[in-house]
Amino acid sequence: MAPRIVTFGCRLNAFESEVMRRHAEAAGLRDLVVLHTCAVTAEAERQARQAIRRARREHPQARIVVTGCSAQLDAARYAAMSEVDHVLGNAEKLDPAVWRALARLPAGARTAEVGDVTAIRETAGHLLDGFDGRTRAFLEVQQGCDHRCTFCIIPFARGPSRSVPVAEVVARARRLLEAGFAELVLTGVDLTSWGHDLVGGPRLGDLVAGLLDALPELCRLRLSSLDPAEIDPCLERLFAEEPRLMPHLHLSVQAGDDLILKRMKRRHDRATVIRLAHRLRAARPELVYGADLIAGFPTEDEAMFARTLELVEEAGLTFLHVFPYSPRPGTPAARMPQVPAAERRERAARLREAGARRLEAFLEALVGRTVRGLVEQGGRGHTDQFAPFRLSGAVLPAGTVAELEVVGTSGGRLEVVPVERPGAGACAA
């Protein structure tokens, strides 16, 4: 059996899962199941424990490795599970030597290797020669977080913020482009904090500008989740003026009520999000916004929640990632007065309904228009604005960037037919 990795949590975890998969394969590990955990909520940890037990039932002879943020924070708990053979910390999981050492262990050996990630100060960044069907490559340029949001335990699982220098990012991006990837995505735990630890204190906009200047062949660049409080003027200008920077921003908003944002220890307020969204859309009307939103944060009443609902319309948010608040032991928010669980779930459902309406209206408005998109696997893909699509009555190779006519919508996706096929990775004219 080839190594099997079950991933929980964020896009960065998905990236790192592929790094681990390649390390495990290179080490000759085959009969292996890796559970890559998330620690954002207690629910995520409960799901991980269930998955561990299920993995042992389904693969009784396999080695079971548990890693990720939850394992970093509570290694002893996972090591005590009879189903688990090995526990790795967030630093160890990305070290190829650790996987080679696992391969040398005799059958039945049990280990736990979890260092103090909060003491790490070296440069972040792990190069992966791309994944996602060899169409879109993810490039980690930042790791860790220096902020202390009251609901979040991740800084203690990922360590302090560390940045990859521009020259190294450019070199890694060039390798990915030479390998044939049509689109690059810059990712990190707290992406907008990139550069704070580098000489001169550059900002994320400087990195993006440096990449685009150094790599004219880089035709499609995306960014993962951005903190509204840290989007610098250079990055704003690039979103407004640079067509190679895709017109899609995913914002870490979390709430639309100022008192709740303060209790979360977020660094933006409601007005910051609205002003940013309106300012950027005025400069580039095709921009589409996504957002993370938490429903039922401690002390949130109905009026506070209503302001979050209203923010969806006022800021023009389209792609919503909605989470009912889940208390995370060890965080300040877990000690605050809690909203009943049933109310949290009900509010999350209302937010998701609002997001579904916004998404449906956005997709319907595209019917009859021509859009540009990247074809991924199975005739599916995403437009420049990251709207999901499915090709109808045509087959284009994965990695093709094409002009597409929108002929309808179905199941939250666009139905499209190709207008032209300029070729994989082609820049817009």
C-alpha positions in Angstrom: 0.0 0.0 0.0 1.3 3.4 -0.9 1.5 6.0 1.9 -2.0 7.3 2.6 -2.4 10.7 4.2 -5.6 12.0 5.8 -5.5 15.8 6.1 -7.5 18.0 8.4 -7.6 21.8 8.5 -6.1 24.5 6.3 -4.6 24.7 2.8 -1.1 24.9 4.4 -1.8 21.5 5.9 -2.7 20.2 2.4 0.6 21.5 1.1 2.6 19.9 3.9 0.7 16.6 3.4 2.2 16.4 -0.1 5.6 17.2 1.3 5.3 14.4 3.8 3.9 12.0 1.1 7.0 12.5 -1.0 9.4 12.2 2.0 7.6 8.9 3.0 7.8 7.5 -0.5 11.5 8.5 -0.8 12.2 6.7 2.5 10.6 3.5 1.1 7.6 3.6 3.6 4.6 1.9 2.0 2.2 0.4 4.4 1.6 3.7 6.2 -1.3 5.9 7.2 -0.6 9.5 8.3 -3.2 11.5 10.1 -2.4 15.2 9.6 -4.3 16.9 12.4 -5.6 20.4 13.0 -6.0 22.2 16.3 -8.2 25.1 15.4 -11.2 23.7 17.3 -11.9 20.9 19.7 -14.2 19.5 17.1 -11.3 19.1 14.6 -9.4 17.2 17.3 -12.4 14.9 18.0 -12.7 14.2 14.3 -9.0 13.4 14.1 -9.2 10.9 17.0 -12.2 9.2 15.2 -10.2 9.0 12.0 -7.2 7.4 13.8 -9.4 4.6 15.2 -11.0 4.1 11.8 -7.6 4.0 10.1 -6.5 1.2 12.5 -9.7 -0.8 11.8 -9.4 -0.4 8.1 -5.6 -0.9 7.9 -4.7 -3.3 10.8 -1.2 -4.0 9.6 -0.2 -0.4 8.6 1.9 1.9 10.6 -0.2 4.8 12.0 1.6 8.2 12.2 -0.1 11.2 13.8 1.3 14.7 13.2 0.2 18.3 12.7 -0.9 21.0 15.1 -2.9 18.9 17.5 -0.1 16.4 17.8 2.3 19.2 18.4 0.2 20.6 21.2 -0.7 17.3 22.9 1.7 14.6 21.8 1.2 12.5 24.9 -2.5 12.1 24.3 -1.9 10.7 20.8 1.0 8.6 21.9 -1.2 7.0 24.5 -3.7 5.8 21.9 -3.2 2.1 21.2 -3.9 2.7 17.5 -0.9 5.1 17.1 2.6 3.9 16.3 4.4 7.2 15.8 3.8 10.9 16.8 5.7 13.7 14.9 5.8 17.4 15.7 5.3 20.2 13.1 9.0 20.6 12.6 9.8 16.9 12.5 7.1 16.0 10.0 8.9 18.0 7.2 12.3 16.6 7.9 13.2 13.8 5.4 15.7 12.4 7.8 12.8 11.7 10.3 11.0 9.7 7.7 14.1 7.7 6.8 14.6 6.9 10.5 11.0 5.7 10.7 11.7 3.3 7.8 14.6 1.8 9.7 12.5 1.0 12.8 11.4 -2.6 13.4 7.8 -3.5 13.1 5.9 -2.8 16.3 8.2 0.0 17.4 6.4 3.1 18.9 8.0 6.6 19.0 7.1 10.2 19.7 9.3 13.0 18.3 8.0 16.4 19.0 10.3 19.4 19.5 9.6 22.9 20.9 8.3 24.6 17.8 7.9 27.9 19.6 11.7 28.1 19.8 12.3 27.8 16.1 13.8 30.8 14.4 15.2 29.5 11.1 13.8 30.5 7.8 10.5 28.9 6.8 9.6 27.3 3.5 9.5 23.9 2.0 9.6 23.5 -1.7 7.2 21.1 -3.3 7.4 20.6 -7.0 3.7 21.2 -7.2 0.5 19.2 -6.7 -3.2 19.7 -7.4 -3.2 17.7 -10.6 0.0 19.4 -11.9 -1.9 22.6 -12.7 -1.6 24.7 -9.6 1.5 24.8 -7.4 1.6 26.0 -3.8 4.6 27.7 -2.5 5.0 28.2 1.3 6.7 31.6 1.9 5.9 32.1 5.5 5.4 30.0 8.6 4.2 30.6 12.1 2.3 33.5 13.7 3.2 36.3 16.2 -0.5 37.3 17.0 -2.6 36.0 19.8 -6.2 35.9 18.7 -8.2 34.8 21.7 -9.8 31.8 19.9 -6.6 30.5 18.3 -4.0 28.1 19.6 -2.1 27.9 16.3 0.9 30.2 17.3 1.8 27.6 19.9 1.6 24.8 17.4 3.4 26.6 14.5 5.8 28.8 16.3 6.8 32.4 15.6 6.5 34.0 12.2 9.3 33.2 9.8 9.7 34.4 6.2 11.4 33.1 3.1 13.6 35.8 1.5 12.5 37.2 -1.9 15.5 35.7 -3.8 14.7 32.2 -2.5 11.0 32.6 -3.3 11.9 33.7 -6.8 14.2 30.7 -7.3 11.6 28.3 -6.1 8.9 29.8 -8.1 11.1 29.6 -11.2 11.6 25.9 -10.7 7.8 25.4 -10.4 7.2 27.3 -13.6 9.9 25.4 -15.4 8.1 22.2 -14.3 5.1 23.4 -16.2 2.7 24.7 -13.6 0.1 27.1 -14.9 -0.6 28.9 -11.6 1.3 29.6 -8.4 -0.3 30.2 -5.0 1.7 31.8 -2.2 0.7 30.3 1.2 1.6 30.7 4.9 0.1 30.6 8.4 -0.2 34.4 8.5 0.8 35.4 5.0 0.4 39.1 5.4 3.1 39.1 8.2 5.6 38.0 5.6 8.8 40.1 5.8 8.5 41.4 9.4 11.5 39.3 10.4 13.7 40.1 7.4 16.2 42.9 7.1 14.5 46.1 6.2 11.1 44.8 7.1 9.7 44.3 3.6 5.9 43.7 3.2 4.0 41.1 1.3 3.4 43.6 -1.5 7.2 43.8 -2.0 7.4 40.1 -2.3 4.6 39.9 -4.9 6.1 42.8 -6.9 9.5 41.1 -6.8 8.1 37.9 -8.1 6.2 39.4 -10.9 9.1 41.6 -11.9 11.6 38.8 -11.9 9.4 36.2 -13.6 7.6 37.7 -16.6 6.6 34.1 -17.4 4.6 34.0 -14.2 1.1 34.6 -15.6 -1.2 33.5 -12.8 -0.5 34.3 -9.2 -2.8 33.8 -6.2 -2.5 34.5 -2.5 -4.0 32.5 0.3 -5.9 34.1 3.2 -5.0 37.7 4.0 -5.4 39.7 7.2 -7.4 42.9 6.4 -5.3 44.9 8.9 -2.0 44.0 7.1 -2.7 44.5 3.4 0.0 47.1 2.5 -0.3 49.9 0.0 2.0 48.2 -2.5 -0.2 45.0 -2.4 -3.3 47.1 -2.9 -1.8 48.8 -5.9 -0.9 45.4 -7.4 -4.4 44.1 -7.0 -5.7 47.2 -8.7 -3.2 47.2 -11.6 -1.6 43.8 -12.1 -3.7 41.4 -14.3 -1.4 38.5 -13.5 -2.5 38.8 -9.8 -5.8 36.9 -9.9 -8.8 39.0 -8.9 -9.8 37.0 -5.8 -9.0 37.9 -2.2 -9.8 35.7 0.7 -10.0 37.8 3.9 -9.6 36.6 7.4 -12.6 38.6 8.7 -14.1 36.4 11.4 -16.8 38.8 12.6 -18.7 41.9 11.7 -19.3 43.4 15.1 -16.6 45.6 16.6 -17.0 44.5 20.2 -16.7 40.8 19.1 -13.7 41.7 17.0 -12.1 43.4 20.0 -12.8 40.3 22.2 -11.2 38.2 19.5 -8.2 40.5 19.6 -8.4 41.0 15.9 -6.5 44.0 14.6 -9.2 45.3 12.3 -12.7 46.6 12.8 -15.8 46.4 10.7 -15.2 49.7 8.9 -11.7 48.6 7.9 -13.1 45.6 6.0 -15.8 47.6 4.3 -13.4 50.4 3.3 -10.9 47.9 1.9 -13.4 46.0 -0.1 -15.0 49.1 -1.6 -11.6 50.7 -2.3 -10.2 47.7 -4.1 -13.4 47.0 -6.0 -13.5 50.6 -7.2 -10.0 50.2 -8.6 -10.6 46.7 -10.1 -14.4 46.0 -10.4 -13.9 42.3 -11.2 -12.4 41.6 -7.8 -14.3 38.9 -5.8 -14.0 38.4 -2.1 -14.0 35.4 0.1 -14.0 35.5 3.9 -13.6 33.3 7.0 -16.4 34.0 9.5 -17.0 32.5 13.0 -20.6 32.2 14.2 -21.5 32.2 17.9 -18.3 33.5 19.4 -18.5 33.9 23.2 -20.7 36.8 24.3 -22.2 37.2 20.8 -25.8 38.2 21.0 -28.4 38.3 18.2 -27.7 42.0 17.4 -23.9 41.3 17.2 -24.6 38.4 14.9 -26.9 40.5 12.8 -24.0 42.9 12.1 -21.9 40.0 10.8 -24.8 39.0 8.5 -25.0 42.5 7.3 -21.3 42.7 6.6 -21.7 40.0 4.0 -23.8 42.4 1.9 -22.0 45.6 2.9 -18.6 44.4 2.0 -19.8 42.3 -0.9 -18.4 38.9 0.3 -19.1 36.0 -2.0 -17.1 32.9 -1.0 -17.8 32.3 2.7 -16.0 29.8 4.9 -18.3 29.6 8.0 -17.4 28.0 11.2 -19.6 27.6 14.3 -17.4 28.7 17.2 -15.9 25.6 19.0 -14.1 26.2 22.3 -10.4 25.4 22.1 -9.0 24.5 25.6 -6.1 26.7 26.4 -7.4 29.8 24.7 -8.8 32.9 26.4 -12.1 32.6 24.5 -12.7 29.2 26.0 -13.0 30.9 29.4 -15.5 33.5 28.2 -19.3 33.2 28.6 -20.3 30.7 25.9 -23.2 30.9 23.4 -25.3 27.7 23.6 -24.1 25.2 21.0 -27.5 25.0 19.3 -27.5 28.8 18.8 -24.0 28.6 17.3 -25.0 26.0 14.8 -28.2 27.9 13.9 -26.3 31.1 13.3 -23.7 29.3 11.2 -26.5 27.9 9.1 -27.9 31.4 8.5 -24.5 32.7 7.5 -24.0 29.8 5.1 -27.4 30.5 3.6 -26.4 34.1 3.1 -23.2 33.0 1.4 -25.1 30.5 -0.8 -27.4 33.3 -2.0 -24.5 35.6 -2.7 -22.6 32.8 -4.6 -25.7 31.9 -6.6 -26.3 35.5 -7.7 -22.6 35.9 -8.6 -22.6 32.7 -10.8 -25.9 33.5 -12.4 -24.6 37.0 -13.4 -21.8 35.3 -15.4 -24.2 33.3 -17.6 -23.8 34.4 -21.2 -20.4 36.0 -20.5 -16.9 34.9 -21.4 -14.5 34.2 -18.6 -10.9 33.0 -18.3 -10.1 29.9 -16.4 -7.6 27.2 -15.6 -8.7 23.6 -16.4 -7.8 21.2 -13.6 -8.6 17.5 -13.3 -11.7 15.8 -14.8 -12.8 18.8 -16.9 -13.2 21.0 -13.9 -11.4 24.1 -12.8 -11.6 27.6 -11.6 -12.0 31.0 -13.3 -9.6 33.9 -12.6 -12.1 35.0 -9.9 -11.9 31.4 -8.5 -15.5 30.5 -9.5 -15.6 26.7 -9.9 -16.6 25.5 -13.4 -17.2 22.3 -15.3 -16.6 21.9 -19.0 -19.7 20.8 -21.0 -19.3 18.9 -24.2 -15.6 19.4 -24.5 -12.4 18.0 -23.1 -9.3 20.2 -22.5 -6.1 18.9 -20.9 -5.4 19.8 -17.3 -3.2 22.9 -17.1 -4.9 24.6 -20.0 -5.7 28.3 -19.6 -8.7 29.1 -21.8 -11.4 31.6 -22.7 -14.7 30.0 -21.7 -18.3 30.9 -22.4 -20.6 30.5 -19.5 -23.7 28.6 -20.6 -25.4 27.9 -17.3 -24.9 27.0 -13.6 -25.4 23.8 -11.7 -24.7 22.7 -8.2 -22.7 25.8 -7.3 -20.6 25.7 -10.4 -20.5 27.3 -13.8 -21.2 25.2 -16.9 -18.8 26.4 -19.6 -17.7 25.7 -23.1 -14.3 26.7 -24.6 -14.1 29.7 -26.8 -10.4 29.4 -27.5 -7.4 27.5 -26.1 -4.3 29.7 -25.9 -2.4 26.9 -24.1 -1.1 25.9 -20.7 0.0 28.8 -18.5 -0.5 31.4 -21.3 -0.5 35.0 -20.1 -3.5 37.2 -20.9 -3.0 39.4 -23.9 
